[in-house]
Amino acid sequence: MNAPNTLSRLGKNAGTPAISDLMRLAFSRPELISLAAGFVDQNSLPVASAESAWRSIMADTQSAKSALQYGTTQGDPVLRYALAQRLAEESPNFHGDAGTLAEQVMITTGSQQLLYLVAEALVDPGDIVITEAPTYFVFLDLLAARGAEVIGIPIDEGGMCLKSLEQCLEKLEAEGRLGKVKMIYSVSEHSNPSGLSLAEDRRGPLVQLAKRFSTHQKIYVLDDAAYRGLAFDGNEPASLWSHDRSGEFVIHARTFSKTFSPGIKLGYGVLPEDLLQTVLALKGHHDFGSANLMQRLILQVIEAGQYNLQIERLRAIYKEKAETVVQTMEETMGDLRPSVRWTTPKGGLYVWLTVPDHIKTSRNGEFFAACLDEGVFYVPGEYCFPHAVEGGERATHQMRICYGVPARDKIREGVRRLAKVVRRFIG
């Protein structure tokens, strides 16, 4: 007898994440030029500084044994203090004490784990999460698995449109559903997928909207700042987190995957005090602490000044790559404006491309298949939209272009192949 398995509700809802399908495609067909994978530049990986940090840790027996032992659930206290100092230095609105702030910092296994833990702590089936539209599609998959209702807020060149956000919250209040809203999610810096950042003059007002509508229960703002630090000119506005003077509403998520190395798989977050212990308890159930050795390695890299040097190096690399994408799009599709248009990033790894709405860029569509035949692929834009979009609908004629992995000559060729298919489908 083959008895059926008895999956939990979460197990049944897990599905197959879109990112897993795209990664499988990339690995199974290495001849394709991938403008999809959000990986970092292979040649940028900091081999020398990682080796130096490793040797420094292993040079002393006691230091080595300490690093090779278990750590704590919240993370290495010296690393947390170093990160608190960095946060204080980059935040002109912060007037507290780094030592106190360090108690609100937790180290995670990449920022993705923090996103998962926050959702696990806050979101029950039927709860509402408000996001940008488009937004980080892996987080959308995570929320779907938890049974959340996700409402997207349109973006423009300045990121999330706050008037639409306000109207959405007012509508939910009128419907008696404001008490279901658990958080507002924003990829605030050089967004995945649009490449755009939340405008400086929208950051404080977004936090104020969350506070104003926290009448039934607190509405948190999840500030996913995975790409903070990667502005091509080195200039970025104060973070969303720094606009939360009381420290009660904003959850700040960061990672070393994009600014140093994804292989060390470390991230960190700053959490409001009333949420921290719950998230730490859940992390304890997951792994009771991220890799202690990797924490010591990144601490050594920071203290040696190598982390800042790596960020400067990445800014230069990604600036050249972004310029290559935009220039090649201009050369191959510039005459097709405004029916074909794209964002011009000022940092990060992404360009958002829009084609005429009769061209469906879906994973199983003719356009995607034609791109595969030409030897190139992308992330379908519809992955990046929740099913409900305030004042609009889920777009099916857009795509995310990532220039992280390919060399510049491959980027040029990949964009040319993509443009060839676009022109064919425009007719």
DRENDRENVEX-327227 format. One record per residue (C-alpha): z, y, x. Coordinates in steps of 0.02 Angstrom, whole numbers, plus 50000, padded with zeros to 5 digits. Example, Ala and Ser with C-alpha at 12.3 -4.5 7.8 and 13.67 -1.06 7.14 Angstrom:
<nodes>
503904977550615 503574994750684 
</nodes>
This chain:
<nodes>
500005000050000 499525017050068 500855028549999 500415047149992 501285058550114 502585070550047 502195087250126 503275102350094 502565117350001 502325125950169 501455110550240 500285109850091 499865128250108 499585127950295 497735123850283 496635125950436 496875143150515 495245152550542 495675155250725 495755136450754 493995134150685 493285148150794 494165141650951 493485124150917 491745131450901 491905140951065 492495125551162 491255113551084 489765124751120 490055133051289 488245138851297 488605151751161 489055169651208 490695172251119 490995189651050 492355181750944 493805175351048 495185188251073 495535181651247 495805192551400 494595194751544 494715179151653 494455188851814 495825201051769 497205188051770 498565193451895 498585178452011 499265187652165 500695196452076 501185180651981 501185170652143 502235184052229 503495184052086 503575165052087 503905164552274 505265177752257 506145167752122 506015151352218 506495158752387 508335158452341 509095141952285 510325149452163 509015160952088 507815146252069 509105135051985 509605148851866 507785151851818 507465133251794 508955131351676 509025135051490 509255153151442 509935161251284 509135162551112 509025181451119 508325181551296 508815186151473 509975201351464 509285209351623 507515208051556 508045214951387 508865229851472 507295232951577 506225232651419 507435244251328 507295256551472 505395256151460 505445258751272 506625273551293 505515281451426 503925280151320 504765286551161 505055305451157 506005303650992 507265291351065 508935299251110 510045283951116 510695272951255 509615259451336 511095247751347 511395248751160 509535247051124 509465231351232 510615222951105 509245224850974 507885217751088 507445199251076 506235189251183 505005178051092 503675165151133 502285177851116 502305191350984 501525178750864 503205169850856 504055186050808 502795188850668 503125171250606 505025173050616 505015189650523 503945182150385 505085167050379 506605178350364 505915189950230 504515182150128 504705170049984 503275163949874 502715178149761 503395191949873 502235206149918 501675211550092 500585226950112 499355227350258 497905237350323 496195231550265 495505224950380 496965217950478 497465204050599 496795188450513 498015176250595 499445185350510 498535184250344 498425165250365 500285164850403 500705174950247 499575164150139 500505148650198 502135156750143 501435160149969 501475179049987 500435191149884 499545202250009 498845219149960 497655227950079 497595246850102 495915254150157 495735262050328 494715276350397 494535283150575 496405286950574 496965269650520 497885265750359 497545278650221 499275284450171 498715291750004 498095274549954 499725266950015 500745279149912 499685275749758 499905257049784 501805258649794 501835269849640 500795257249544 501935242949593 503435253349539 502625256949371 502285238249349 504085234049389 503575224649545 504195236349682 505675224849709 504465211449769 503815222049914 504595215650076 503615224650212 502155235450264 501175228550412 500185239150534 499275234850695 499595252450755 498745253050925 496885249250954 496945237850804 496405219950796 495095219750719 494465237650700 494865244550873 495605259950789 497385266650807 498515273850673 498355292750686 499825301950762 500115312550608 500215297050496 501565287950592 503095297550537 502475299150356 502165280150347 503975276850395 504545289950268 503545281450130 504415264950168 506105273650158 505665283149999 505145267549905 506605256849967 507475258949799 507665240549751 507855233549926 507335238850099 505475239050134 505255235650320 503805241950425 503165228550543 502385238050688 501255225850780 500965235150943 500175220651039 498875232051119 500015246651159 499765252251339 497895248551340 497245265951297 495795269251413 496425286651460 498245281051468 498765292751326 499535285851167 500565294151031 502385289651004 502525272450925 502895269450741 504575262550796 505055278950881 504855288050714 506245277650637 507695288350696 508995277850605 508315261450675 508455253550502 506665251050444 505425247550585 505195230750671 504285233650836 503275218850904 502555218351081 501785205351195 501385202351378 499865191851330 498655206451323 499465217651455 499855204451588 499465186151555 499345175351398 499815160051500 501635165551518 501715166151327 503055179451310 503305193551187 504755204051130 505325214150982 506565227450928 507375223350761 508525232950644 510315226950663 510405219950486 508915208550518 509205203650700 510505189950675 509495181350539 507925181150646 508925174950796 509645160850691 507885155650639 507295156550819 508755145250863 508045132550742 506335134250826 506745133451011 508465141151048 507655152451176 505955156251252 505515149451424 506845155851544 505755153751698 504375164551622 505655177951579 506235178651759 504435179451817 503985194351707 505615202951755 505155201051939 503415207851904 504135223151815 505435226651950 504115225252087 503015238152000 501615225451977 501645226151787 501165244551782 499795241651910 499085227451806 499015238451650 498075251851747 496855238751807 496575232151631 496255249551562 494825251951685 494085234651652 494125236051463 493495253951464 491915248251555 491695233551437 491945244151281 490655256651345 489445242251375 489625236251195 489425253551119 487965258451233 487035242151197 487305244151010 486625261851023 485095255451118 484735240851001 485335247050831 485535265850845 483985268950740 484735258750598 486145271050561 486965273850440 486635256850363 487255249150527 488765257150607 490205253050724 491865259550784 492075267250957 493725260951027 494845271551138 495795256351199 496085237851171 494785224151149 493825226550986 492345234650901 492115233450712 490295231850658 489665235250482 487925230050421 487075232850251 488075224750113 486685212650065 486915204050235 488345191750214 489235188550380 490295174050312 490655158850421 489585147250315 488195159750281 486395160950341 486745175850452 488125167050550 487015151650569 485585162550632 486735170250761 487235153050822 485385148750839 485185164450946 486685158851052 488015171450999 489455172150875 490795183850809 492315184050693 491735185850512 492485201650440 493025193650277 494365183950373 495205200750405 495415205850223 496725200150100 496055194849931 496715210749849 496195227649920 496865243549841 495445253449764 494095241849832 493605223949868 493545211450010 492075215950122 490835202250167 489635212350275 490685216350427 491175207750589 492405209150732 491665210250906 492815206351053 492305210851230 493815202951317 493055187151391 491205189651433 490615198551589 489655214751559 487945206551578 488445193351449 489085207051334 487405215951343 486455199951308 487635194851168 487455211651080 485565210951101 485515193651021 486615199750880 485525215150854 483985204050847 484725194350701 485305210350614 483555217550622 482795201550557 483965201150407 483685219550370 481845215150364 
</nodes>
